[in-house]
């Protein structure tokens, strides 16, 4: 397999790598950086489509929702009690799964 280094460098520069970073990385690492940049671009495109769709929907509304209703806070960090309950649930699920696997392999 032959490499087109100019094209590979151009793609890396477009993804945000510098020339020095490009030459300091292995081809596999550059490829991983390109894949990550592609995924970021896809996620940004999805976010833009989400925003445009919501803008179009809101423009059609005769009455807008209250701002506080529309813009909700992100979920809060669980309390120690909630975290302990989630860990206990997880432990029960894992135990049930392991028991089912053991039963299956008997």
N, C-alpha and C positions, 0 to 999 in steps of 0.2 A: 504494500500500500504506500502510495506517495502522498506527501502532505503538500498542500498549497499554503505555505506559511503566510503569504501576504493576505490571503482570504481569511485564514484562521486568526491572524493578528487583527484584521479589520473587524471581524465579528467580536473579538475580545474587547476592542476599543469601544465598539458600539454598546457592549454590555456594561461598560463602566470601568474596565480594568485599564491601568496605565501600561505603557510600554515596559517599564521596569517590572511591574507585577507580572506581566505576560511572560517575560523571559525568565523570571525567577520561579515560575510554576512549571510543573510537568504538564504534558498535554492532557492527561486525565484530570488534573486539577483545573485547568482552563476549561475543559469540557463541563466539569461540575459547576464552575462559575457561570458558564453560558446557560446551563440548564436552570440554575437558580434565577438568573436574570429573566429568562423566559417565563418562569413561574410567577415572578413578581409582576411582569407585564400582564400576564393573564389575570392575576388577582386584581390589578389596577383596572383592567378593562371591565371585569365583573362589577367592581365597585362603582365605576362610572355608569354602567348600564343600570344598576340598582338606583343610583341617584337620579338619572334621567327618567326612569319609569315612575319613581315617586313624585318627581316634579310634575310630570304629566298628569298623574292622578290628582295631586293637590290642586293643580290649575282648574280641574273640572269640578272641584268641590264648591258648593254654594256657601257652605259654612266650614271653616277650617277647625280642626280640633284644637283644644287648648295646647299651648306650647309645652307645658309640663307633661301633658299626657303623651304628646307626640314624641318628645325627646326624653327618653327614659335613661336613667343612670345604668351603667353596666352592673351586673350582679356583684354584690359585696362579697368580700372574702368570708368563707364560712367561719363560724365561731368554733372554739375548741370542742364544744359539745356536739355541734353538727359534724365536725370533722371526725370525731370519734365514732359517731353513728354511721357515717359513710364508710369508715374503715371496717367497722363491725359487719356491715352489709357486704362489703367486698370480701371479707374473710369467709362469710357464710356462702357466698356464691362460689368462691374458689374451692371450698371444702366440698360443696355439692358437685361441682364439676369433676374434681379429682375422684370422688366416690363413684360417679357415673363412669369415668374412664377405667377405674379398677374393675368395676363390675363388667364392663364391656370386654375387658381383656382376660377375664377368668375362663 
